[in-house]
């Protein structure tokens, strides 16, 4: 299947999602920096923690509300609220008015609005896709995330000084446009009979308790946490290790030009290689891995991805680190869309948004593990940390292996149920 053959909701969701991620990556770090300048790093850290906690709570609330009221109302409301809050943040940082506390309060509301709509957005993609095209959908989504990261970081970095108000104004205009798009063209996608009649806190807690008792989902979440724990190391232990241990070295000599790089610069090179390869190759992943089954693609991807991070954990050779960056990126391109497709196949259609909200915890837990690894790395050798990554990767592979068996069994059961019974 090709992109033009996908459901209109998917195309709109991917486009709007790109804009949302672009704005998030462009502005959220700048708002934290802005608050740190106004109130100091310690106070800004507490503010950021409050925003993060509120975002998690809003994510769970949105998962329940989307199961009660449907996907479309949450998506439209989220975009409209983002437009209003960005407009007010711009006003609070304009030539006519300046208020740090108003900026913080609106930042909090903006985060809550966007997180409340996230489960509905994730569930909508599953609603209107089919098992045979989900790998393509998640490949395009993965590419758009990295493209948004690249442009958002560049725009925010270059225009923050002197153009903060203009950036916020542009964000408002884009959010108004995406609100109009969602209102005009996105259709409701919740499956028939999937909406819940029960509302209120008790019903929400009961629904999430059901999710927490789903052993298949808990395995999905465990595998996702293990993979995320490896992925975040580039911003935690590996970053610290390279800054402390990587010896200044020359990567190449061209005539009289022989630039030398230190650990921090090497870290930037590795990030740039990873992002550039994802942006350049993600859309061709289907052709690159087209001859592989989902099973082979997932297994090989996890192995290569984990091996790349294992090399990053101990090596101080520049070109070996770059080669590992290329390898782990290829592994990433191979396994990420398949993992997302497995998730889509195994969650309960009647409570998709709750499942997607709960699944989002893998990112939060992964960040906590990443933070802990900075401390663990102070006591464990680089080879020990490398081995730890290997254990996590092997654990994730074994869990996904069991999940693929579950998916195959469910598909076989659905096929047998759908076959017409013939009279003897």
MIZA-202691 format. One record per residue (C-alpha): x, z negated, y negated. Coordinates in steps of 0.05 Angstrom, whole numbers, plus 32768, in hexadecimal, padded with zeros to 4 digits. Example, Ala and Ser with C-alpha at 12.3 -4.5 7.8 and 13.67 -1.06 7.14 Angstrom:
residues 2
80F67F64805A;81117F718015;
end
This chain:
residues 424
800080008000;801780107FB9;800F7FE97F79;7FD880167F5D;7FAE80087F9B;7FAD7FBD7F91;7F6F7F987F7A;7F677F9A7F2E;7F687F4E7F2B;7FAE7F4E7F4A;7FC87F807F17;7FAB7F587EDE;7FC47F167EFB;800B7F317F02;800B7F4B7EBB;7FEE7F0C7E9C;801B7EE27EC8;80587F067EAD;80437EF67E66;80357EAD7E77;80797EA47E98;809C7EC87E5F;807E7E987E2D;808A7E5C7E59;80D47E6C7E64;80DC7E817E1C;80BA7E457DFA;80B87E087E27;81037DFA7E24;81027E077DD9;80CB7DD47DCF;80F47DA07DF5;81317DB17DCA;81067DAC7D8C;80EC7D677D9F;81337D507DB0;814A7D647D6A;81107D3E7D4B;81107CFE7D75;81517CFD7D9B;815F7D0F7DE4;81467CCC7E01;81017CD07DE0;80FC7D1B7DEE;810C7D0C7E37;80D27CDB7E3C;80A47D0D7E19;80B97D437E4A;80AB7D147E84;80657D067E6A;80597D517E63;80717D5D7EAA;80467D267EC8;80097D3F7EA2;80177D867EBB;80177D6E7F03;7FD57D497EFA;7FB67D867ED8;7FCD7DB27F11;7FA67D877F43;7F6A7D837F15;7F6A7DCF7F0D;7F6D7DD87F58;7F2D7DB07F60;7F087DD07F25;7F187E177F3C;7EFA7E077F80;7EBB7DEC7F5E;7EB27E1F7F25;7EDA7E5B7F3E;7F1B7E7C7F29;7F077EA47EEC;7EEE7E6A7EBF;7F2F7E447EC9;7F5A7E817EBA;7F347E937E7B;7F327E4B7E63;7F7C7E427E71;7F8F7E807E49;7F617E6E7E0F;7F7D7E277E0C;7FC47E427E0D;7FB47E707DD2;7F957E377DAA;7FCE7E067DB8;80047E387DA9;7FE27E487D67;7FDF7DFE7D55;80287DF37D6A;803B7E2D7D3D;80147E0D7D04;80377DCA7D12;807A7DED7D0A;80687E1B7CD1;80807E1D7C88;803F7DFA7C76;803F7DC07CA7;80727D9E7CD3;80607D687D06;80897D547D43;80527D297D61;801F7D607D5A;80507D8F7D7B;80587D5F7DB5;800C7D547DBD;7FFF7D9E7DBC;80397DAC7DEC;80187D7A7E1B;7FD47D9C7E15;7FF37DE17E1E;80167DCB7E5E;7FD67DAC7E79;7FAF7DEB7E6B;7FE17E197E8D;7FEA7DEC7EC9;7F9F7DE47ED1;7F977E2F7ED9;7FD27E3A7F07;7FAF7E2A7F4A;7F767E597F38;7FA87E917F28;7FCD7E877F6A;7F8D7E847F92;7F727EC37F71;7FAD7EEC7F8A;7F9D7ED57FD1;7F527EE07FC8;7F587F2A7FB8;7F957F3D7FE3;7F997F4B802D;7FCD7F36805F;7FEA7F7C8062;7FF87F808017;800A7F398005;80547F438010;80527F7B7FDD;802A7F517FAC;80597F167FB1;80967F437FAB;807C7F5F7F69;806A7F187F52;80AF7EFF7F63;80CF7F387F3C;80A37F2B7EFF;80B67EE17F00;81007EF27EFC;80F57F287EC8;80CE7EF67E9D;81057EC37EA6;813A7EF57E8F;81157F0D7E50;80F77EC97E40;813A7EA67E41;815B7EDC7E17;81247EDE7DE3;811E7E937DDD;81697E897DD9;81757EBD7DA3;81397EB07D77;81307E647D79;815C7E577D3D;81377E707D00;80FC7E917D24;80DA7E577D49;80997E5F7D22;80997EAA7D2E;80A37EA07D79;80687E717D7B;803E7EA17D53;80507EDA7D83;803D7EAD7DBE;7FF97EA17D9E;7FEC7EEB7D96;80007EF97DDE;7FD47EC17DF8;7F997EDB7DD0;7FA57F207DF0;7FA97F047E37;7F6A7EDA7E2B;7F457F1A7E18;7F607F3D7E56;7F4A7F057E84;7F067F007E63;7EF87F4A7E64;7F147F637EA6;7F237F2B7ED8;7EEA7F207F09;7EDA7EE27F32;7EFD7EE47F76;7EEA7EA37F99;7ED17EB27FDF;7E867EAD7FEB;7E747E667FFB;7EB97E4C7FE8;7EA27E287FA9;7E987DDE7FB1;7E577DBD7F9B;7E767D787F95;7E967D667F53;7EB87D287F37;7EF67D017F46;7EDF7CE87F8A;7ED27D2F7FA2;7F157D467F88;7F3A7D0E7FAB;7F147D1B7FEB;7F277D657FE8;7F717D577FDE;7F6E7D238016;7F567D5B8043;7F917D86802D;7FC17D4D803A;7FA67D488082;7FB27D928090;7FEF7D9080BD;7FFB7DDB80B8;7FFC7DD6806C;802B7D9A806E;805B7DC48097;80557DFB8062;80647DC9802C;809F7DAC8052;80BF7DF1805C;80B47E028013;80D57DC07FFD;81117DCC802A;811B7E12800C;81107DFA7FC5;81427DC17FD0;81777DF67FDE;81627E247FA6;81667DF07F6E;81AD7DDD7F80;81C87E127F50;81AE7DE87F17;81C47DA57F33;81FC7D967F65;821B7DDC7F65;821B7DDE7F19;823D7D9B7F15;82707DAD7F4B;82847DEE7F2B;828B7DCD7EE6;82B87D977F04;82DE7DBA7F3C;82E17E057F2F;83277E177F19;832F7E477EDE;833E7E8B7EFD;83417ED67EEE;830B7EFE7F11;83267F437EFF;835C7F647ED7;83507FA57EB2;838F7FBB7E8E;83A17F837E5F;835B7F657E63;835A7F2B7E95;83227EFA7E82;83267EB57EA2;82E87E8D7EB3;82DC7E437EBC;82A77E217EE7;82707E237EB3;827C7E6D7EA5;827D7E7A7EF0;823A7E587EF6;821E7E877EC1;823A7EC47EE6;82197EAE7F27;81D67EA47F04;81DC7EE77EE2;81ED7F0B7F24;81B17EEA7F47;81807EFB7F10;819A7F427F05;81957F527F50;814F7F367F55;81377F5D7F19;815A7F9C7F30;81497F9A7F7A;81087F727F84;80DA7FAF7F7D;81037FD37FB1;81007F997FE3;80C97FBC800A;80F57FF88018;81337FCE8023;81127FA28057;80DA7FD0806D;80F37FD980B4;80F57F8E80C0;80B97F6680D8;80A27F2B80AF;80C17EFD80E2;81067F1F80E1;81047F258095;80F37EDB808C;81277EC280BE;815F7EEE80A5;814E7EDF805D;81507E948067;81927E98808D;81B57EC38059;81977E9C801F;81AD7E59803C;81F37E74804D;81FC7E8B8005;81ED7E467FEA;821A7E27801E;82537E508003;82417E3D7FBC;82457DF47FD0;828F7DF47FE1;82B37E347FCC;82DF7E387F8E;82F07E827F96;82CE7EAB7F60;82C27EEB7F88;82AB7EC67FC6;82777EA27F9A;82607EE47F7E;825B7F037FC4;82327EC67FD9;82057ED17F9C;81F77F197FB2;81EA7F027FFA;81BB7EC97FE8;81947EF57FB8;81887F287FEF;81717EEF801B;81447ED77FE4;81267F1C7FDB;81197F208025;80F87EDC8031;80D27EC87FF2;80987EFA7FF6;80907EED8041;808C7EA18035;80567EAC8001;802F7ED9802F;80327EA58067;80177E718036;7FDE7E9F8022;7FCC7EAC806B;7FCA7E638081;7FA67E3D8049;7F5C7E2F804F;7F347E638027;7EFF7E2F8016;7F327E057FEF;7F687E357FDB;7F737E1B7F95;7F7C7DD47FAF;7FAF7DED7FE1;7FD47E147FAB;7FD47DD87F7D;7FF07DAB7FB4;80237DE17FC9;803E7DE07F82;805B7D9B7F91;80947DBD7FB6;80B37DCF7F74;80AF7D887F59;80CA7D6A7F99;81027D9D7F9B;81177D8A7F55;81197D407F69;81457D517FA5;81717D7B7F78;817B7D407F49;818A7D127F84;81BE7D437F9E;81E87D3A7F5F;81F07CF17F74;81F97D017FBE;822E7D347FAC;82577CFD7F8C;82607CDD7FD1;825C7D1A7FFF;82927D508002;82817D987FEE;82847DAB8038;82547D728047;82247D8C8012;822B7DD2802F;82187DB68074;81DC7D928055;81C37DD58039;81CB7DF3807E;81A17DBC809D;816A7DC8806A;816B7E128076;81687E0980C1;812F7DD880B9;81087E09808E;81147E4280C0;80FA7E1780FA;80BC7E0380D3;80AD7E4B80BF;80B67E5F8108;807F7E2F811C;80537E4880E3;805A7E9080F8;80417E7C813D;80047E5B811C;7FF77E9A80F3;7FFC7EC78130;7FCC7E9A8157;7F9A7E9B811E;7F9E7EE68117;7F947EEF8162;7F577EC18160;7F397EE78124;7F447F298147;7F237F108187;7EE97EF48160;7EDF7F35813A;7EDE7F608178;7E987F74818D;7E7E7F5981CF;7E697F9181FE;7E347F878232;7E497F8D827B;
end
